Amino acid sequence: HAATEVFVPLVGSISERRAMGVLLPAEWLRRSYDMEVGGMGGQFTSRPTADELKLVADDVSKRVVYKDYGEKGVFTDRTVCRGRVTLNSIGSVHQSYSTAGQDGSGCLIFVLGSKVHGHFRGEGSFLQRMGIDGLENIGHLLE
C-alpha cells in the first residue's frame, strides 16, 4: 500500500494472503515530485480526481519492487471476520479476496483509503520465490 487503508467486513468475511514479515520502505511508495500537489504545471490539486489518482498509482507501480526476502517474505493466509477492523499500513503487501460463506453469502466491506495502490507489474518487479504458491495472477511476474 502506498497509503494507509482501513477496512471492516460488515457482512461475511474477507480473506487475504499477506507477507506478515515485510513492509516496503515508504520512500519507494511516495508520489514522484512532479505529482505532488501543484505539480505538472498545477494539474495536481489537494482534492485529486480519479484520473489524478490513477496517474499516481501507475507511477508508483512502475517503481515498486518486491525483493526476495526469503522466509521473511512468505505469504500467510488469514481471514478477517465480520466486525473486525484491519489496518493496511504504508508498505504492507497482500492479496485480498472473498469467497462464498458456508451459507452461500458473500462479503460486504467498508473501506477507507486513498485508492492508490502499488502493483507489481512485470518481470523483475516481484523476486520472492519462497511461500508464494497460493498467490493468484502473478505468472507474468515470474517469467
Residue frames as a rotation matrix with the C-alpha (Angstrom) as fourth column:
HIS 1
0.571 0.821 0.000 0.00
0.821 -0.571 0.000 0.00
0.000 0.000 -1.000 0.00
ALA 2
-0.373 -0.658 0.654 1.20
0.642 -0.692 -0.331 3.44
0.670 0.296 0.680 -0.92
ALA 3
-0.464 0.304 0.832 -1.14
-0.613 -0.788 -0.054 4.93
0.639 -0.535 0.553 1.70
THR 4
-0.933 0.168 0.319 -2.89
-0.193 0.515 -0.835 3.72
-0.304 -0.840 -0.448 4.83
GLU 5
-0.378 0.857 -0.350 -6.14
-0.487 0.138 0.863 1.81
0.787 0.497 0.365 4.33
VAL 6
-0.788 0.263 0.557 -8.70
-0.458 0.354 -0.815 0.62
-0.412 -0.897 -0.158 6.88
PHE 7
-0.419 0.732 -0.537 -11.36
-0.539 0.276 0.796 -1.99
0.731 0.623 0.279 6.17
VAL 8
-0.674 0.355 0.648 -14.13
-0.538 0.366 -0.759 -3.69
-0.507 -0.860 -0.056 8.13
PRO 9
-0.852 0.480 -0.211 -16.20
0.169 0.632 0.757 -6.62
0.496 0.609 -0.619 6.84
LEU 10
-0.584 0.728 0.358 -19.85
-0.810 -0.495 -0.316 -5.70
-0.053 -0.475 0.879 7.51
VAL 11
0.677 0.715 0.175 -21.28
-0.672 0.697 -0.251 -8.97
-0.302 0.052 0.952 6.16
GLY 12
0.931 -0.318 -0.177 -19.35
0.195 0.847 -0.495 -12.21
0.307 0.426 0.851 5.86
SER 13
0.524 -0.839 -0.151 -15.57
0.115 -0.105 0.988 -12.21
-0.844 -0.535 0.041 5.91
ILE 14
0.856 -0.385 -0.346 -12.67
-0.458 -0.250 -0.853 -11.37
0.242 0.888 -0.390 3.64
SER 15
0.739 -0.652 0.166 -9.50
0.476 0.681 0.557 -13.39
-0.476 -0.332 0.814 3.25
GLU 16
0.799 -0.550 -0.241 -6.02
-0.592 -0.652 -0.474 -12.39
0.104 0.522 -0.847 2.27
ARG 17
0.609 -0.785 -0.117 -2.57
0.777 0.620 -0.110 -13.67
0.159 -0.024 0.987 1.61
ARG 18
0.937 -0.231 0.261 -0.18
-0.279 -0.946 0.163 -11.34
0.210 -0.226 -0.951 3.42
ALA 19
0.083 -0.971 -0.225 3.57
0.432 0.238 -0.870 -11.08
0.898 -0.025 0.439 3.74
MET 20
0.860 0.409 -0.307 3.49
0.419 -0.220 0.881 -10.69
0.292 -0.886 -0.361 7.52
GLY 21
0.397 -0.797 -0.455 7.22
0.730 -0.026 0.683 -10.01
-0.556 -0.603 0.571 7.86
VAL 22
-0.554 -0.621 0.555 7.60
0.832 -0.409 0.374 -7.33
-0.005 0.669 0.743 5.17
LEU 23
0.630 0.586 -0.509 6.84
0.431 -0.809 -0.399 -3.63
-0.646 0.032 -0.763 4.98
LEU 24
0.202 -0.545 0.814 8.15
0.923 -0.173 -0.345 -1.99
0.329 0.820 0.468 1.83
PRO 25
-0.620 -0.506 -0.600 10.01
0.692 -0.713 -0.113 1.27
-0.371 -0.485 0.792 2.52
ALA 26
0.364 0.844 -0.395 7.65
0.565 -0.537 -0.626 4.25
-0.741 0.005 -0.672 2.41
GLU 27
-0.099 -0.453 -0.886 10.08
-0.407 -0.794 0.451 6.19
-0.908 0.405 -0.105 0.21
TRP 28
-0.925 -0.180 0.335 9.56
0.189 0.546 0.816 3.60
-0.329 0.819 -0.471 -2.55
LEU 29
-0.328 0.918 0.224 5.83
0.944 0.327 0.044 4.36
-0.033 0.226 -0.974 -2.46
ARG 30
-0.183 0.217 -0.959 5.84
0.297 -0.918 -0.264 8.16
-0.937 -0.333 0.104 -2.41
ARG 31
0.859 0.478 0.184 4.50
0.367 -0.323 -0.873 10.27
-0.358 0.817 -0.452 -5.24
SER 32
-0.111 -0.850 0.515 7.08
0.983 -0.169 -0.067 11.48
0.144 0.499 0.855 -7.72
TYR 33
-0.663 -0.249 -0.706 7.99
0.476 -0.868 -0.141 15.14
-0.578 -0.429 0.694 -7.26
ASP 34
-0.961 0.265 -0.074 6.02
-0.230 -0.624 0.747 16.23
0.152 0.735 0.661 -10.34
MET 35
-0.302 0.899 -0.317 2.89
0.316 0.408 0.857 14.53
0.899 0.159 -0.407 -8.97
GLU 36
-0.692 0.061 -0.719 2.86
0.694 -0.217 -0.686 16.40
-0.198 -0.974 0.108 -5.68
VAL 37
0.440 0.873 -0.210 0.07
0.791 -0.488 -0.369 18.96
-0.424 -0.004 -0.905 -5.15
GLY 38
0.625 -0.147 -0.767 0.74
-0.287 -0.957 -0.050 21.74
-0.726 0.251 -0.640 -7.64
GLY 39
-0.404 -0.857 0.321 2.96
-0.034 0.364 0.931 19.51
-0.914 0.365 -0.176 -9.78
MET 40
-0.483 0.101 0.870 2.79
0.829 0.371 0.418 19.08
-0.281 0.923 -0.263 -13.55
GLY 41
-0.841 0.084 0.535 2.05
0.216 -0.853 0.474 22.75
0.497 0.515 0.699 -14.09
GLY 42
-0.761 0.547 0.349 -0.53
-0.632 -0.503 -0.589 22.88
-0.147 -0.669 0.729 -11.30
GLN 43
-0.298 0.673 -0.677 -2.53
-0.485 0.504 0.715 19.87
0.822 0.541 0.176 -12.54
PHE 44
-0.322 0.155 -0.934 -2.44
0.608 0.790 -0.078 18.07
0.726 -0.593 -0.348 -9.20
THR 45
-0.030 0.458 0.888 -4.77
-0.481 -0.785 0.389 19.55
0.876 -0.416 0.244 -6.62
SER 46
-0.822 -0.220 0.526 -5.37
-0.568 0.243 -0.786 18.89
0.045 -0.945 -0.325 -2.94
ARG 47
0.076 0.868 0.491 -8.67
-0.499 0.460 -0.735 17.23
-0.863 -0.189 0.468 -4.00
PRO 48
-0.794 -0.574 -0.200 -7.44
-0.438 0.311 0.844 14.74
-0.422 0.757 -0.498 -6.60
THR 49
0.255 0.833 -0.492 -9.68
-0.963 0.174 -0.206 13.43
-0.086 0.526 0.846 -9.33
ALA 50
0.753 0.068 0.655 -9.93
-0.096 0.995 0.007 9.74
-0.651 -0.068 0.756 -10.19
ASP 51
0.885 -0.446 0.133 -7.64
0.207 0.120 -0.971 10.41
0.417 0.887 0.199 -13.17
GLU 52
0.304 -0.796 0.524 -5.01
-0.768 -0.530 -0.359 12.04
0.564 -0.293 -0.772 -10.93
LEU 53
0.348 -0.129 0.929 -5.11
-0.757 0.547 0.359 9.10
-0.554 -0.827 0.093 -8.52
LYS 54
0.931 -0.008 0.366 -4.67
0.199 0.849 -0.489 6.68
-0.307 0.528 0.792 -11.43
LEU 55
0.653 -0.743 0.147 -1.60
-0.183 -0.344 -0.921 8.62
0.735 0.574 -0.360 -12.63
VAL 56
0.139 -0.590 0.795 -0.10
-0.982 -0.186 0.034 8.43
0.128 -0.786 -0.605 -9.14
ALA 57
0.564 0.135 0.815 -0.86
-0.411 0.902 0.135 4.70
-0.716 -0.411 0.564 -8.79
ASP 58
0.966 -0.223 0.127 0.63
0.221 0.471 -0.854 3.99
0.130 0.854 0.504 -12.23
ASP 59
0.417 -0.850 0.321 3.77
-0.549 -0.517 -0.657 5.97
0.724 0.098 -0.683 -11.33
VAL 60
0.162 -0.316 0.935 4.20
-0.935 0.254 0.248 4.12
-0.316 -0.914 -0.254 -8.01
SER 61
0.786 0.245 0.568 3.64
-0.139 0.965 -0.224 0.77
-0.603 0.097 0.792 -9.74
LYS 62
0.842 -0.531 -0.096 6.43
-0.085 0.046 -0.995 1.48
0.533 0.846 -0.006 -12.22
ARG 63
0.057 -0.891 0.451 8.91
-0.691 -0.361 -0.626 1.91
0.720 -0.276 -0.637 -9.36
VAL 64
0.362 0.144 0.921 7.88
-0.900 0.312 0.305 -0.66
-0.243 -0.939 0.243 -6.73
VAL 65
-0.092 -0.468 -0.879 9.83
-0.514 0.778 -0.360 -3.92
0.853 0.419 -0.312 -6.36
TYR 66
0.798 0.263 0.543 9.31
-0.597 0.465 0.653 -6.88
-0.081 -0.845 0.528 -4.03
LYS 67
-0.167 -0.962 -0.215 12.77
-0.929 0.227 -0.292 -8.28
0.329 0.151 -0.932 -3.38
ASP 68
0.251 0.147 -0.957 13.41
0.074 0.983 0.171 -11.88
0.965 -0.114 0.236 -2.41
TYR 69
0.105 -0.115 0.988 13.02
-0.888 -0.458 0.042 -11.69
0.448 -0.881 -0.150 1.38
GLY 70
-0.769 -0.400 -0.499 13.35
-0.210 0.895 -0.394 -15.47
0.604 -0.198 -0.772 1.88
GLU 71
-0.532 0.562 -0.633 11.39
0.785 0.608 -0.120 -16.78
0.317 -0.561 -0.765 4.89
LYS 72
-0.713 0.225 -0.664 10.52
0.280 -0.777 -0.564 -13.25
-0.642 -0.588 0.491 5.97
GLY 73
-0.715 0.372 -0.591 8.66
-0.662 -0.632 0.403 -12.72
-0.224 0.680 0.699 2.67
VAL 74
-0.914 0.403 -0.042 6.47
0.376 0.882 0.284 -15.84
0.151 0.244 -0.958 2.83
PHE 75
-0.535 0.810 0.240 2.76
-0.641 -0.574 0.508 -15.14
0.550 0.118 0.827 2.30
THR 76
-0.966 0.256 -0.032 0.35
0.190 0.624 -0.758 -16.34
-0.174 -0.738 -0.652 5.01
ASP 77
-0.408 0.903 0.137 -3.39
0.227 -0.045 0.973 -16.94
0.884 0.428 -0.187 4.57
ARG 78
-0.896 0.248 -0.368 -5.71
0.352 -0.105 -0.930 -15.35
-0.270 -0.963 0.007 7.08
THR 79
-0.233 0.906 0.354 -9.38
0.708 -0.092 0.701 -14.41
0.667 0.414 -0.620 7.33
VAL 80
-0.997 0.044 0.061 -10.86
-0.072 -0.795 -0.603 -11.21
0.022 -0.605 0.796 8.73
CYS 81
-0.512 0.850 -0.124 -14.36
0.851 0.522 0.060 -11.82
0.116 -0.075 -0.990 10.11
ARG 82
0.173 0.747 0.642 -17.38
0.502 -0.627 0.595 -9.52
0.847 0.219 -0.484 10.25
GLY 83
0.944 0.328 0.049 -16.87
0.161 -0.582 0.797 -6.57
0.290 -0.745 -0.601 12.57
ARG 84
0.394 -0.879 -0.269 -13.07
0.721 0.114 0.683 -6.88
-0.570 -0.463 0.679 12.83
VAL 85
0.931 -0.138 -0.337 -11.05
-0.265 -0.892 -0.366 -3.81
-0.250 0.430 -0.868 11.83
THR 86
0.404 -0.843 0.356 -7.91
0.840 0.496 0.222 -4.23
-0.363 0.209 0.908 9.74
LEU 87
0.713 -0.312 -0.628 -5.30
-0.335 -0.938 0.085 -1.58
-0.616 0.150 -0.773 9.07
ASN 88
0.589 -0.600 0.542 -3.15
0.808 0.430 -0.402 -1.88
0.008 0.675 0.738 5.97
SER 89
0.527 -0.458 -0.716 -0.22
0.132 -0.788 0.601 0.36
-0.840 -0.411 -0.355 6.75
ILE 90
0.714 -0.371 -0.593 2.05
-0.697 -0.450 -0.558 2.02
-0.060 0.812 -0.580 4.20
GLY 91
-0.306 -0.916 -0.258 4.28
-0.944 0.326 -0.038 -0.64
0.119 0.232 -0.965 2.71
SER 92
-0.145 0.301 0.943 2.09
-0.419 0.844 -0.334 -3.65
-0.896 -0.444 0.003 3.55
VAL 93
-0.633 -0.121 -0.765 1.98
-0.761 0.281 0.585 -6.33
0.144 0.952 -0.270 0.87
HIS 94
-0.571 0.516 0.638 -1.08
-0.070 0.744 -0.665 -8.54
-0.818 -0.424 -0.388 0.48
GLN 95
-0.858 0.430 -0.280 -3.62
-0.258 0.109 0.960 -10.00
0.443 0.896 0.018 -1.90
SER 96
-0.627 0.704 0.333 -7.24
-0.462 0.008 -0.887 -9.80
-0.627 -0.710 0.321 -0.69
TYR 97
-0.769 0.460 -0.444 -10.07
-0.264 0.404 0.876 -12.00
0.582 0.791 -0.189 -1.89
SER 98
-0.317 0.727 0.609 -13.54
-0.859 0.052 -0.510 -13.12
-0.402 -0.685 0.608 -0.86
THR 99
-0.909 0.148 -0.388 -15.25
-0.057 0.881 0.470 -16.49
0.412 0.450 -0.793 -1.10
ALA 100
0.059 0.995 0.079 -18.82
-0.463 -0.042 0.885 -17.53
0.884 -0.089 0.458 -0.52
GLY 101
-0.461 -0.144 0.875 -19.56
-0.886 0.127 -0.446 -18.39
-0.047 -0.981 -0.186 3.10
GLN 102
-0.975 0.090 0.205 -20.92
0.065 0.990 -0.124 -21.79
-0.215 -0.107 -0.971 4.15
ASP 103
-0.145 0.989 -0.037 -24.43
0.407 0.025 -0.913 -20.36
-0.902 -0.147 -0.407 3.84
GLY 104
0.059 0.108 0.992 -23.68
0.998 0.021 -0.061 -19.04
-0.027 0.994 -0.106 0.33
SER 105
0.892 0.282 -0.353 -23.36
0.315 -0.948 0.040 -15.44
-0.323 -0.147 -0.935 1.49
GLY 106
0.391 -0.768 0.507 -20.71
0.575 -0.227 -0.786 -13.14
0.719 0.598 0.353 0.11
CYS 107
-0.208 -0.549 -0.810 -18.85
0.945 -0.327 -0.021 -10.28
-0.253 -0.769 0.586 1.70
LEU 108
0.647 0.313 0.695 -19.68
0.438 -0.899 -0.003 -6.61
0.624 0.307 -0.719 2.10
ILE 109
-0.065 -0.754 -0.654 -16.79
0.996 -0.091 0.007 -4.45
-0.065 -0.651 0.757 3.36
PHE 110
0.984 0.165 -0.071 -16.39
0.168 -0.985 0.037 -0.85
-0.064 -0.048 -0.997 4.40
VAL 111
0.130 -0.980 0.149 -13.08
0.991 0.126 -0.039 0.54
0.019 0.153 0.988 3.13
LEU 112
0.959 0.001 -0.285 -11.48
0.030 -0.995 0.099 3.87
-0.283 -0.103 -0.953 3.91
GLY 113
0.078 -0.972 0.223 -8.41
0.643 0.220 0.734 4.55
-0.762 0.086 0.642 1.80
SER 114
-0.135 -0.268 -0.954 -6.83
-0.322 -0.899 0.298 6.64
-0.937 0.347 0.035 -0.91
LYS 115
0.868 0.427 0.252 -7.34
0.029 0.465 -0.885 4.26
-0.495 0.776 0.392 -3.86
VAL 116
0.472 -0.797 -0.376 -3.60
-0.816 -0.233 -0.529 4.49
0.334 0.557 -0.761 -4.55
HIS 117
0.796 -0.226 0.562 -2.03
-0.095 0.869 0.485 1.05
-0.598 -0.440 0.670 -4.61
GLY 118
-0.108 -0.862 -0.495 1.34
-0.949 -0.059 0.310 -0.08
-0.297 0.503 -0.812 -5.84
HIS 119
0.863 0.402 0.305 1.02
-0.275 0.881 -0.384 -3.09
-0.423 0.247 0.872 -8.13
PHE 120
-0.271 -0.925 0.265 3.89
-0.194 0.322 0.926 -5.30
-0.943 0.199 -0.267 -9.24
ARG 121
0.574 0.674 -0.465 3.73
-0.443 -0.223 -0.869 -5.05
-0.689 0.705 0.170 -12.99
GLY 122
0.811 -0.232 -0.538 6.29
-0.474 0.278 -0.835 -7.06
0.343 0.932 0.116 -14.80
GLU 123
0.666 -0.622 -0.413 9.31
0.583 0.779 -0.233 -9.24
0.466 -0.086 0.880 -14.84
GLY 124
-0.396 -0.913 0.101 11.84
0.545 -0.322 -0.774 -8.10
0.739 -0.252 0.625 -12.26
SER 125
-0.278 0.335 0.900 9.28
-0.556 -0.821 0.133 -6.38
0.783 -0.463 0.415 -10.01
PHE 126
0.651 0.483 0.586 8.47
-0.759 0.399 0.515 -9.45
0.015 -0.780 0.626 -7.87
LEU 127
-0.086 -0.871 -0.484 11.51
-0.731 0.385 -0.564 -11.53
0.677 0.305 -0.669 -6.91
GLN 128
-0.255 0.066 0.965 10.20
-0.863 0.434 -0.258 -13.57
-0.435 -0.899 -0.054 -3.94
ARG 129
-0.314 0.143 -0.938 10.01
-0.629 0.709 0.319 -17.30
0.711 0.690 -0.133 -4.67
MET 130
-0.898 -0.022 -0.439 9.53
0.282 0.736 -0.615 -18.95
0.337 -0.676 -0.655 -1.25
GLY 131
-0.634 0.672 -0.383 5.97
0.553 0.048 -0.832 -19.20
-0.540 -0.739 -0.402 0.10
ILE 132
-0.664 0.392 -0.637 4.13
-0.578 -0.809 0.104 -17.74
-0.474 0.437 0.764 -2.90
ASP 133
-0.962 0.197 0.188 2.22
0.265 0.832 0.488 -20.85
-0.060 0.519 -0.852 -4.03
GLY 134
-0.232 0.964 -0.131 -1.22
0.847 0.135 -0.514 -19.51
-0.477 -0.230 -0.848 -3.07
LEU 135
-0.414 0.059 -0.908 -0.88
-0.143 -0.990 0.000 -16.15
-0.899 0.130 0.418 -4.82
GLU 136
0.331 0.654 0.681 -3.18
0.689 0.326 -0.648 -15.61
-0.646 0.683 -0.342 -7.83
ASN 137
0.895 0.196 0.400 -2.45
0.442 -0.504 -0.742 -13.96
0.056 0.841 -0.538 -11.18
ILE 138
0.624 -0.733 -0.273 1.29
-0.428 -0.612 0.665 -13.48
-0.654 -0.298 -0.695 -10.75
GLY 139
0.553 -0.391 0.736 2.56
0.610 0.791 -0.039 -15.75
-0.567 0.470 0.676 -13.52
HIS 140
0.768 -0.225 0.599 3.58
0.422 -0.526 -0.738 -12.76
0.482 0.820 -0.309 -15.67
LEU 141
0.762 -0.493 0.420 5.82
-0.636 -0.691 0.343 -11.57
0.121 -0.528 -0.840 -12.82
LEU 142
0.519 -0.504 0.690 7.69
-0.310 0.641 0.702 -14.84
-0.796 -0.578 0.177 -12.54
GLU 143
0.943 -0.099 0.318 8.83
0.326 0.475 -0.818 -15.29
-0.070 0.875 0.480 -16.15
